């Protein structure tokens, strides 16, 4: 082979190698790959985080005492128990008179039996959103329920999108979005019970793997935005916001003594600072 031919061949191989080079996959692209874009139960609301300050806050005394319970079980079991309890709490805000219950769960039978909770009483709520500030993103972010979808198969349109066109009906839009979100959560629980896993659980497990390998979720609104892409974190945001409208009442002793599984999730992922975000949501703008 002549020198010129060898030079041409070498150059061609170099160009070909460059053409096939793929840069390392970023964490954001991995989450996008695992992030659910399918129909129904898998749709996670696109909640935007408020700016917040992290504080060194101790867990409530009742939580600290009762977290002596062995919670060293698998990520999947912790995810199921957390989602199951969140569903029961959110169902209290549904306008439906026949909210479904999880009575049987082959894949998590012992978890359901050991961690069953009584049905929550219906909650009458009234948000009274400020129609003059509904177009302000900073204001809207204090109300994660506004980011719930009005479509059963898509993350959009959000209740917020409709509320910005017709502010007086904001609460009606949110109520419909809550009803649909409760149904979606039930569907995911049914999926977990039947198959032992779900698309949203894969996203959670991927987050757990990546966040333990490197600090991909900083203790700020940007890091919280990553956490909110997963079901249990976004559900807690909605619940903490809805609690603002719930009239004060004395909680039963059994409810006070429950383990805070959501905080256990935060600790397992190494993001206990997320509690500061939820406190900011609960306090409001």
C-alpha positions as a printed Julia matrix, in Angstrom:
285×3 Matrix{Float64}:
   0.0    0.0    0.0
   1.39   3.42  -0.95
   2.04   6.11   1.65
  -0.73   8.27   0.18
  -3.26   5.41   0.38
  -2.27   4.65   3.96
  -2.63   8.33   4.88
  -6.11   8.49   3.33
  -7.19   5.29   5.12
  -5.9    6.56   8.47
  -7.69   9.87   8.03
 -10.93   8.1    7.12
 -10.73   5.92  10.22
 -10.1    8.97  12.41
 -13.1   10.8   10.96
 -15.25   7.7   11.4
 -14.18   7.35  15.04
 -14.98  10.99  15.71
 -18.35  10.6   14.06
 -19.29   7.79  16.44
 -18.11   9.51  19.63
 -20.84   9.9   22.24
 -20.28  12.17  25.25
 -21.03  10.74  28.73
 -24.73  10.79  29.58
 -25.63  13.54  32.03
 -27.78  12.96  35.09
 -30.49  15.18  33.62
 -30.67  13.06  30.46
 -30.79   9.88  32.54
 -33.72  11.24  34.54
 -35.42  12.29  31.3
 -34.97   8.74  30.01
 -36.47   7.27  33.16
 -38.94  10.12  33.64
 -42.39   8.9   32.86
 -43.95  10.16  29.65
 -46.52   7.43  29.25
 -50.22   7.56  29.91
 -52.34   7.65  33.02
 -50.84   6.58  36.32
 -47.29   7.31  35.19
 -47.73  11.04  34.58
 -45.89  13.06  37.23
 -46.95  16.73  37.63
 -44.31  19.26  36.62
 -44.07  21.16  39.89
 -41.7   24.13  40.06
 -39.83  24.77  43.3
 -39.91  28.0   45.29
 -36.7   29.53  46.56
 -36.16  28.5   50.18
 -33.57  28.56  52.94
 -32.38  25.33  54.46
 -32.56  25.11  58.24
 -31.32  22.6   60.76
 -34.69  21.33  61.9
 -35.24  18.4   64.19
 -37.99  15.94  63.39
 -41.07  16.19  65.66
 -40.66  14.35  68.97
 -43.32  11.8   68.04
 -41.47  11.04  64.81
 -38.12  10.74  66.57
 -39.52   8.33  69.13
 -41.35   6.15  66.66
 -38.66   6.06  64.0
 -37.06   3.43  66.24
 -39.24   1.08  64.2
 -37.13  -1.0   61.84
 -37.31   0.79  58.47
 -34.32  -0.95  56.96
 -36.54  -2.67  54.41
 -36.01  -2.36  50.66
 -36.38   0.84  48.67
 -39.35  -0.69  46.88
 -41.19  -1.47  50.1
 -40.46   2.01  51.48
 -41.72   3.53  48.24
 -44.92   1.48  48.34
 -45.71   2.31  51.99
 -45.02   6.02  51.42
 -47.16   6.16  48.27
 -49.95   4.17  49.94
 -50.11   6.59  52.88
 -49.93   9.6   50.59
 -52.84   8.23  48.58
 -55.0    7.89  51.67
 -54.15  11.42  52.73
 -54.83  12.96  49.3
 -58.05  10.99  48.9
 -59.53  13.03  51.76
 -59.39  16.08  49.47
 -61.16  14.36  46.58
 -64.71  15.43  45.8
 -65.63  11.86  44.85
 -68.03  10.09  47.18
 -66.6    6.7   46.25
 -62.82   6.9   46.5
 -61.26   3.48  45.93
 -59.4    1.67  48.7
 -56.48  -0.73  48.58
 -57.71  -3.83  50.39
 -55.61  -6.5   48.73
 -52.06  -6.31  47.45
 -50.38  -9.6   46.46
 -46.94  -8.08  45.86
 -46.91  -6.12  49.13
 -49.27  -8.14  51.3
 -47.27  -7.9   54.53
 -46.55  -4.19  53.98
 -50.25  -3.48  53.52
 -51.23  -5.49  56.59
 -48.5   -4.06  58.82
 -48.89  -0.45  57.7
 -52.6   -0.13  56.96
 -54.14   3.21  57.87
 -57.79   4.07  58.51
 -59.66   6.0   55.84
 -59.23   9.76  56.29
 -62.32  11.86  56.85
 -63.27  14.15  53.98
 -61.65  17.58  54.11
 -63.53  20.7   53.12
 -61.03  23.19  51.82
 -61.02  26.65  50.33
 -57.85  28.17  48.92
 -58.97  31.68  47.95
 -56.09  32.18  45.51
 -55.12  35.79  44.93
 -56.44  36.47  41.42
 -54.14  39.49  41.12
 -51.05  37.34  41.72
 -52.04  34.13  39.92
 -49.87  35.15  36.92
 -46.83  35.6   39.17
 -44.7   32.44  38.98
 -43.11  33.11  42.36
 -46.56  33.24  43.95
 -47.92  30.2   42.08
 -44.97  28.01  43.14
 -46.19  28.17  46.75
 -49.27  26.21  45.61
 -48.06  22.94  44.04
 -51.66  21.78  43.54
 -51.92  24.43  40.8
 -49.4   22.37  38.83
 -51.58  19.25  38.8
 -52.74  18.28  35.34
 -56.25  18.66  33.99
 -55.57  15.81  31.53
 -55.54  12.18  32.62
 -52.87  11.25  30.05
 -50.57  14.27  30.06
 -48.8   16.66  32.43
 -50.53  19.57  30.66
 -52.65  21.6   30.67
 -52.17  22.36  34.35
 -54.86  23.77  36.6
 -52.66  26.88  36.68
 -52.91  27.31  32.9
 -56.7   27.41  33.05
 -56.74  29.53  36.22
 -54.69  32.21  34.49
 -57.4   32.48  31.87
 -60.26  32.42  34.36
 -59.0   33.25  37.87
 -62.4   33.07  39.66
 -62.64  29.38  38.75
 -59.12  28.5   39.96
 -60.38  26.46  42.91
 -62.76  24.49  40.67
 -59.92  23.63  38.3
 -57.71  22.54  41.2
 -60.47  20.35  42.63
 -60.87  18.55  39.31
 -57.1   18.15  39.04
 -56.93  16.72  42.59
 -59.68  14.21  41.77
 -57.78  13.03  38.71
 -54.46  12.89  40.54
 -55.99  10.72  43.27
 -57.24   8.35  40.56
 -53.8    8.24  38.95
 -52.17   7.47  42.29
 -54.62   4.64  42.88
 -53.77   3.25  39.44
 -50.07   3.24  40.27
 -50.74   1.48  43.58
 -52.8   -1.12  41.72
 -49.89  -1.56  39.29
 -47.45  -2.01  42.18
 -49.75  -4.53  43.84
 -50.15  -6.58  40.69
 -46.67  -6.44  39.18
 -44.48  -5.51  42.16
 -43.14  -2.4   40.43
 -44.17   0.62  38.37
 -42.7    3.06  35.87
 -42.58   5.76  38.54
 -40.74   3.43  40.9
 -38.01   2.95  38.27
 -37.59   6.75  38.16
 -37.31   6.81  41.96
 -34.77   3.97  42.0
 -32.72   5.68  39.3
 -32.7    8.88  41.36
 -31.59   6.93  44.44
 -28.72   5.33  42.49
 -27.49   8.55  40.91
 -27.86  10.73  43.98
 -25.79   8.3   46.03
 -22.98   8.25  43.47
 -22.58  12.03  43.31
 -24.17  15.21  44.58
 -26.67  15.83  41.8
 -29.33  17.46  43.97
 -27.98  20.51  45.76
 -29.83  21.95  48.76
 -31.61  24.65  46.78
 -34.55  25.16  44.42
 -32.63  23.61  41.54
 -31.93  20.42  43.53
 -35.52  20.36  44.75
 -36.66  20.57  41.16
 -34.89  17.27  40.5
 -36.54  15.59  43.5
 -39.97  16.85  42.44
 -39.7   14.81  39.25
 -40.46  11.73  41.37
 -43.9   10.79  42.63
 -43.4   10.66  46.4
 -41.69  14.06  46.5
 -44.28  15.77  44.28
 -47.15  14.19  46.23
 -45.76  15.5   49.5
 -45.55  19.0   48.0
 -49.25  18.87  47.09
 -50.21  17.47  50.5
 -48.24  20.08  52.45
 -49.88  22.84  50.44
 -53.4   21.46  50.87
 -52.85  21.27  54.62
 -52.83  25.07  54.64
 -56.57  25.03  54.03
 -57.44  22.31  56.51
 -59.11  23.54  59.69
 -57.15  22.78  62.83
 -58.29  19.7   64.72
 -56.95  17.38  67.33
 -55.24  14.44  65.67
 -55.9   10.93  67.02
 -53.07   9.5   69.09
 -52.56   6.71  66.55
 -51.97   9.3   63.81
 -49.46  11.24  65.89
 -47.43   8.12  66.6
 -47.0    7.13  62.97
 -43.5    6.9   61.53
 -42.75   9.71  59.08
 -41.96   7.54  56.05
 -41.58  10.56  53.8
 -38.74  11.78  56.01
 -37.27   8.28  55.88
 -37.23   8.6   52.08
 -35.41  11.93  52.37
 -32.81  10.46  54.73
 -32.27   7.41  52.54
 -31.56   9.63  49.55
 -29.35  11.88  51.65
 -31.58  14.95  51.19
 -33.02  15.73  54.66
 -32.71  19.41  53.68
 -35.82  18.92  51.48
 -37.85  19.29  54.67
 -37.09  23.04  54.52
 -38.82  23.24  51.12
 -41.96  21.58  52.46
 -41.98  23.91  55.45
 -41.82  26.89  53.07
 -44.75  25.48  51.06
 -46.8   24.91  54.2
 -46.18  28.47  55.42
 -47.13  29.97  52.07
 -46.01  33.2   50.38
